[in-house]
Amino acid sequence: MRRSGARDLVPLRAASGLPPDPQARTEARLRHGWLLVVGPALVNHTRLLRVSRGTLVVGCWQPQFIPNLRKAADAVWPQVQERLLRLWKLKMNSMEIVPCDPPDPEKPPRERREPDAFKAVLDLLRTRQKG
């Protein structure tokens, strides 16, 4: 027997706004927590490009940093690997540092004017008194 409202149901994955592909979801989670992955010193110089077969592909847009980042990545990989496993339950095998373009400059947030709740209540009371 089928319920009458069953056609209005939406899969949780679609309602959550997460990407449908598991790899895309993993990348979205890592991008969201990138500061926790690479730390405060590298967060402004690197970004996650992709996750490919258990390898984090990390882009750096400052060519002078790439050789040192590659050496540092080899040295700190066990700590990063443990952090990924502990925080996101992700088992990664390696990290690759590659050159990339800088990210697009962020658009300044538009100033949103919050409606004044007190003014809205006063206006409502005034309209009720008039009517």
C-alpha positions in Angstrom: 0.0 0.0 0.0 1.4 3.4 -1.0 1.0 6.4 1.1 -0.7 9.4 -0.6 2.1 11.9 0.3 5.0 9.6 -0.9 5.4 11.6 -4.1 6.4 14.7 -2.2 9.3 13.0 -0.4 12.8 14.1 -1.3 15.9 12.0 -0.8 17.9 13.3 2.2 21.0 13.6 0.0 19.2 15.9 -2.4 17.6 17.9 0.4 21.0 18.4 2.2 22.6 20.2 -0.7 25.6 17.9 -0.7 27.1 16.8 -4.0 25.7 13.4 -5.1 29.1 11.9 -5.9 30.9 10.4 -2.8 34.3 11.8 -4.0 32.7 15.2 -4.5 31.3 15.1 -1.0 34.7 14.2 0.4 36.3 17.1 -1.5 33.6 19.4 -0.2 34.2 18.3 3.4 37.9 18.8 3.0 37.6 22.2 1.4 35.2 23.3 4.2 37.8 22.3 6.9 41.0 23.1 4.9 42.4 25.2 7.8 42.3 22.0 9.9 44.0 20.0 7.2 47.0 22.2 6.4 47.2 24.6 9.4 47.2 28.3 9.6 50.6 28.9 8.0 49.5 27.2 4.7 45.8 28.0 4.5 46.4 31.2 2.6 48.9 29.7 0.1 47.3 26.4 -0.8 44.0 24.8 -1.8 42.7 21.4 -2.4 42.5 20.7 -6.1 41.1 17.1 -6.0 41.2 13.8 -4.2 42.4 11.1 -6.6 42.7 7.4 -5.7 43.6 8.2 -2.1 45.9 11.0 -2.9 45.3 14.6 -1.8 46.3 16.9 -4.7 47.2 20.2 -3.2 47.7 23.3 -5.3 50.0 26.2 -4.5 50.0 29.4 -6.5 53.3 30.7 -5.2 56.1 28.9 -7.1 58.8 29.8 -4.6 56.9 27.8 -1.9 56.5 24.6 -3.9 59.9 22.9 -3.3 59.7 23.7 0.5 56.1 22.5 0.6 57.0 19.2 -1.0 59.8 18.6 1.6 57.5 19.6 4.4 54.7 17.5 3.1 56.9 14.4 3.3 57.9 15.3 6.8 54.4 16.0 8.2 52.4 13.5 6.2 52.0 11.1 9.1 50.4 13.9 11.2 48.1 15.0 8.4 47.1 11.4 7.6 46.3 10.9 11.3 44.3 14.1 11.4 42.3 13.2 8.3 41.5 9.8 9.8 40.5 11.2 13.2 38.4 14.2 12.0 36.9 12.9 8.8 37.4 9.1 8.9 39.3 9.4 5.6 42.2 7.1 4.8 44.6 8.8 2.4 47.8 7.3 1.0 49.8 10.4 0.0 49.8 14.1 -0.7 51.0 15.7 -3.9 51.9 19.4 -4.2 51.4 20.9 -7.7 51.4 24.5 -9.0 48.0 26.1 -9.6 46.3 29.3 -10.4 45.4 31.6 -7.5 41.8 31.4 -6.3 39.3 34.0 -7.6 39.1 37.0 -5.3 36.1 36.7 -3.1 33.3 39.1 -3.7 32.7 41.4 -0.8 29.6 40.3 1.1 26.6 42.4 0.3 25.4 44.4 3.2 22.1 42.9 4.4 19.9 45.1 6.3 18.1 43.2 9.0 14.5 44.4 9.4 14.0 46.2 12.6 11.7 43.9 14.6 10.5 46.7 16.9 9.6 48.9 13.9 7.7 46.1 12.3 5.7 45.5 15.5 4.9 49.2 15.8 3.8 49.3 12.2 1.5 46.3 12.7 0.0 47.9 15.8 -0.6 51.2 14.0 -2.3 49.5 11.0 -4.6 47.5 13.4 -5.5 50.7 15.3 -6.4 52.4 12.1 -8.5 49.5 10.8 
